[in-house]
Amino acid sequence: MHGTLEFTPGKETGLSSSCYPDLLISTIPNLYYYWVGNTSESTIAKRRSYALCISHASPPMRPSDLYGEYLMFEDLLGEYREDEGEETLKLIKEKAKTLDMPADSKKNSTG
């Protein structure tokens, strides 16, 4: 989100030639990409490092349930670590089969 430049020692606004942000940025163009939801950081970058702020919005997201079966598999493995029950082991093998994962370690090591 933010860089070190904005937070180096010096005045908060109206930088002088002895303030670190001004010394560091000099005449180098400072294009500052920031997330549009965090406007306070862009304001600091503009004041302290002469940034030209270019904002972007996060892409819309929604749950895809892509990992649902794998999360269930992980839960079963955690359950088995705790109780080492035969029923849990059976469920692990069944879930591994539905996920096209080899349940037999011998198959896994030989090919």
Residue pairs with C-beta under 8 A, 6 or more apart in sequence:
1 34
1 35
1 38
1 41
2 34
2 41
2 44
2 45
3 32
3 45
3 49
5 21
5 24
5 25
5 30
5 45
5 48
5 49
6 21
6 41
6 44
6 45
6 48
6 49
7 44
7 48
8 20
8 21
8 24
9 19
9 20
10 16
10 18
10 19
10 20
10 21
10 22
10 48
11 19
12 47
12 48
13 47
13 48
15 21
15 22
15 48
16 22
17 23
21 48
21 49
24 49
25 49
25 50
29 52
30 45
30 49
30 50
30 51
30 52
31 51
31 52
31 54
32 42
32 45
32 46
32 49
32 51
32 52
32 53
32 54
33 54
33 55
33 56
34 41
34 42
34 45
34 53
34 54
34 55
34 56
35 55
35 56
35 57
35 58
36 55
36 56
36 57
37 57
37 58
42 51
42 53
42 55
45 51
45 53
46 53
69 95
69 98
69 99
70 99
72 95
73 92
73 95
73 96
73 99
73 101
76 88
76 91
76 92
76 95
77 92
79 85
79 88
80 88
80 89
80 92
92 103
93 103
96 102
96 103
97 103
102 108
